[in-house]
Structures are given as structure tokens and as C-alpha cells.
């Protein structure tokens, strides 16, 4: 029996505040850090930490950081996501594409509602995080499952850390920059996670972080490990870009608090590389599809300042693929591969 039915695609990112102001950051951080998958601790302790320690202090500091990267069009992440959504839709032959943010606006619920208004009753859900992590993709999945009454209407893309299209998008973004900049060394920096979050995903309970090379070689025990997927992405980029592996370092940024986070740390890598005589450093951040506060401000501004203070000559941040044709091609293909895709007027 024929029926008008459509599969829509939802591109999901972490989120961004509505404005670079303390009030907007307070709303955003309360939602973000109030997620039990982000601050993993008993609910009463999380509330005390958030309301009595973080929210009275951090919104103003975070607002100052966002003000350094804010554009006339708005948040760089939101601007690039809007453009990426349009570019992916152009490649899907009439299928609707919307964006949604886990925190902030437009929310995941907003994105799903717009897809329904455009005729979609099935969904391909694609988080913009190449490497899966419970704090990010796990939280996104839980929110989607909460909002969808019938899970059979959804297809999920868990990760794409080694997807050839994703690696090609990064190659196109980086190749000309590296050729022109001619770095002495390349640092590939990923978003960090607390060690305990990685250890909880260890299927055998005795592998993760037990030795320094635990993520070097793919194995059944590392298949879903965020840190192992990051190292695999580095290996893919070394191959795709034709890099000398001896001149590439992998590290992890954005640690918070006193609890141990996965290592090596990016800021400490800066110190080690400068001490080794490296003067021209290029940095790639392939934990992200689009540029954001962590790439533009943490690396592009603060990282560059630290590098110069250490005696480095120049630090060049390689842009994320953003809404490039190659990234749009890769995401469209990932969405199609999630199938089965249903187009308007097709048979169920």
C-alpha cells in the first residue's frame, strides 16, 4: 500500500549559548553541566557543585571567551551548522535536513518537530562527533530516545572516526594550510574526558588505561573506546595526509577540575614540544566537524599565546572542515548508509 512517508535527517551538535553574555552562559552551563552524563556524581553533589561553585563564577569567564570568537552572524558553531544543514540537504535529493543541539537552541526536540512539519516520520540521527563518548553521543542518544515514541522510526550513526569521507574532508581542510605553513611538527588535539568515563566503557574491565600503549592497536577491548578511536583517527589522518608519523603527536585538551583526565594533555604537549626545539606547530582538532570555542579560543587564541610564551615561533590552527563540500558529501553518505531511506510517496 502506498503512503506519503519521508525520512528526515537530524544533524546534532553539542550546542552553543544564544549570546556571549554571562546570563546566556549561565542558562547554557546549567543545562550542559546539569546533565548526569557530563558531571558524573551523585545528584546532590552535582547540584551543589553547579549552583554554589560553577555558576557563580564560570559564566562571566566563559562569556569573555565567547566574545573573542563571536561573529556578526552569531556563534561560529551555529553559523557553520546552519550552512552544513543546507549543504547536506542539497545532496539528499529532496529529503529534509534539520539541525538540533543537545543543549541550547535549536534543541533536538525543535529539530525533530521541524522535520515532522516537513513530512518526516522516520529519522536518521547523526551526531557531529566522529568519536563516540558517553558524555556526548550517549547523552544525545538518551535524549533522542526520550523524544521518539517509536525507536523503530530512527536510524542512528554512532561514530565515523575512520570514515574515508570524514578523513578526506579533513585532508582537504588541512593540506593547503600545512603546505603553506610548513610546520616543524603537527599536534592532533582531541577533546578530553575524565579517565573514569573511559574506564566504564571497558568491556573486559582490565584493559583501559592499564598501560601507556593500551590504545595503539585496535582490539575487541578497544572497539568502542573514545581514546582508542581518537588514536585511530590520528592514524587515518597520518595516512590520508601522507604525514611523517614521527612528526605527529596526539593529545587531549579541555580538562576540568582535579580528577584525572585521559592523557597526554595538550597544554603539557606544548611544553614538551617547545623544549624539543619545535618552533612552528600546526594543530588539528578532529574531534569536531565544525569550529567552536574549543578550537577557535582554546587552541587558536590561548594555545597560540602559550606557544609564544614557551618560545615557539608560530602556531597555526587548521580549520575544521565546517560546511565544506567534502564534509557535506561525507555526512550525506553517512546518512544514506544508515538506511533504509524512505522518500516521499514511496511504499513502506
FENKACOR-V105278 format. One record per backbone hydrogen bond with DSSP energy under -0.5 kcal/mol. CO is the residue of the C=O (numbers start at 1). NH is the residue of the N-H. E is the energy in kcal/mol with one decimal. If there is no record, write none. Layout:
BEGIN
CO | NH | E
CO | NH | E
END
This chain:
BEGIN
1 | 348 | -0.8
3 | 5 | -0.9
5 | 346 | -0.6
6 | 8 | -0.5
6 | 121 | -2.3
6 | 122 | -1.5
8 | 124 | -2.7
9 | 11 | -0.6
9 | 98 | -2.5
10 | 12 | -0.6
10 | 126 | -2.7
11 | 100 | -2.1
12 | 128 | -3.1
13 | 102 | -2.4
14 | 103 | -2.3
16 | 105 | -0.6
19 | 21 | -1.5
21 | 25 | -2.6
22 | 26 | -2.3
23 | 27 | -1.8
24 | 28 | -2.2
25 | 29 | -3.1
26 | 30 | -2.1
27 | 31 | -1.6
28 | 32 | -2.8
29 | 33 | -2.7
30 | 34 | -0.8
32 | 35 | -1.3
35 | 38 | -1.9
35 | 39 | -2.0
38 | 40 | -0.9
39 | 41 | -1.1
42 | 46 | -2.4
43 | 47 | -2.5
44 | 48 | -2.2
45 | 49 | -2.7
46 | 50 | -2.7
47 | 51 | -3.0
48 | 52 | -2.3
48 | 53 | -0.5
49 | 53 | -1.3
49 | 54 | -2.6
50 | 55 | -3.0
54 | 57 | -1.2
54 | 58 | -3.2
57 | 61 | -1.0
58 | 62 | -3.0
59 | 63 | -2.4
60 | 64 | -1.9
61 | 65 | -1.6
62 | 66 | -2.5
63 | 67 | -2.3
64 | 68 | -0.8
65 | 68 | -0.7
65 | 69 | -0.6
66 | 69 | -1.2
66 | 70 | -1.6
71 | 74 | -0.8
74 | 71 | -1.9
75 | 79 | -2.6
76 | 80 | -2.5
77 | 81 | -2.4
78 | 82 | -2.4
79 | 83 | -1.9
80 | 84 | -2.5
81 | 85 | -2.6
82 | 86 | -1.7
83 | 87 | -2.1
84 | 88 | -2.7
85 | 89 | -2.1
86 | 90 | -1.8
87 | 91 | -0.7
88 | 91 | -1.0
89 | 92 | -1.6
89 | 94 | -0.6
92 | 95 | -1.5
96 | 9 | -2.5
98 | 11 | -2.7
100 | 13 | -2.2
101 | 108 | -1.0
103 | 16 | -0.6
106 | 101 | -2.7
107 | 111 | -2.3
108 | 112 | -2.6
109 | 113 | -2.2
110 | 114 | -2.3
111 | 115 | -2.0
112 | 116 | -2.2
113 | 117 | -2.4
114 | 118 | -1.1
115 | 120 | -2.7
116 | 119 | -1.9
119 | 6 | -0.6
122 | 8 | -3.1
123 | 125 | -0.6
123 | 155 | -2.9
124 | 10 | -2.7
124 | 126 | -0.6
125 | 157 | -2.2
126 | 12 | -2.0
127 | 129 | -0.7
128 | 289 | -0.7
130 | 160 | -2.0
130 | 161 | -1.1
133 | 136 | -1.3
133 | 137 | -1.0
133 | 138 | -2.0
134 | 139 | -0.9
136 | 140 | -2.5
137 | 141 | -2.6
138 | 142 | -2.1
139 | 143 | -2.1
140 | 144 | -2.4
141 | 145 | -2.7
142 | 146 | -1.8
143 | 147 | -1.6
144 | 148 | -1.9
147 | 149 | -0.6
149 | 151 | -0.5
150 | 153 | -2.0
151 | 154 | -1.6
153 | 123 | -3.0
155 | 125 | -3.3
156 | 158 | -0.7
157 | 127 | -0.6
160 | 163 | -1.3
163 | 167 | -2.4
164 | 168 | -2.3
165 | 169 | -2.1
166 | 170 | -1.9
167 | 171 | -2.2
168 | 172 | -2.6
169 | 173 | -1.7
170 | 174 | -2.2
171 | 175 | -3.0
174 | 178 | -2.9
175 | 179 | -2.3
176 | 180 | -2.3
177 | 181 | -2.9
178 | 182 | -2.3
185 | 282 | -2.1
186 | 188 | -0.5
186 | 249 | -2.4
187 | 189 | -0.7
187 | 284 | -2.2
188 | 251 | -2.1
190 | 253 | -3.0
193 | 262 | -2.7
194 | 197 | -1.1
194 | 198 | -1.2
195 | 199 | -2.6
196 | 200 | -1.6
198 | 201 | -1.1
199 | 202 | -1.7
201 | 203 | -0.7
207 | 210 | -1.9
211 | 214 | -1.5
213 | 216 | -1.6
219 | 222 | -1.7
219 | 223 | -0.8
222 | 225 | -1.7
225 | 229 | -2.4
226 | 230 | -2.0
227 | 231 | -2.1
228 | 232 | -2.0
229 | 233 | -2.3
230 | 234 | -2.3
231 | 235 | -2.2
232 | 236 | -2.3
233 | 237 | -2.6
234 | 238 | -2.7
235 | 239 | -2.0
236 | 240 | -3.0
237 | 241 | -2.7
238 | 242 | -0.6
238 | 243 | -2.4
239 | 242 | -0.5
243 | 245 | -0.8
244 | 247 | -2.4
245 | 248 | -1.4
247 | 186 | -2.5
249 | 188 | -3.4
251 | 190 | -2.5
252 | 266 | -2.3
253 | 192 | -2.4
260 | 195 | -2.5
264 | 252 | -2.3
265 | 269 | -1.9
266 | 270 | -2.1
267 | 271 | -1.4
268 | 272 | -2.3
269 | 273 | -2.8
270 | 274 | -2.4
271 | 275 | -2.1
272 | 276 | -1.2
273 | 278 | -2.1
274 | 277 | -1.6
279 | 281 | -0.6
279 | 313 | -1.4
279 | 314 | -2.1
280 | 184 | -2.6
280 | 185 | -1.4
281 | 316 | -2.5
282 | 187 | -3.1
283 | 318 | -2.9
284 | 189 | -2.8
285 | 288 | -1.3
289 | 322 | -2.4
292 | 296 | -2.8
293 | 297 | -1.6
293 | 298 | -2.2
294 | 299 | -0.7
295 | 299 | -0.5
295 | 300 | -2.5
297 | 301 | -0.8
297 | 302 | -3.0
298 | 303 | -1.0
299 | 304 | -1.1
301 | 305 | -2.1
302 | 306 | -2.5
303 | 307 | -2.5
304 | 308 | -2.2
305 | 309 | -2.1
306 | 310 | -1.7
307 | 312 | -2.7
308 | 311 | -1.4
314 | 281 | -2.5
315 | 317 | -0.5
316 | 283 | -2.5
316 | 318 | -0.6
317 | 319 | -0.5
321 | 324 | -1.5
324 | 328 | -2.5
325 | 329 | -2.5
326 | 330 | -2.1
327 | 331 | -2.5
328 | 332 | -2.3
329 | 333 | -2.2
330 | 334 | -2.3
331 | 335 | -2.4
332 | 336 | -2.3
333 | 337 | -2.6
334 | 338 | -1.0
335 | 338 | -0.5
335 | 339 | -0.5
336 | 339 | -1.3
341 | 343 | -0.5
342 | 7 | -2.6
343 | 346 | -2.1
346 | 3 | -1.1
END
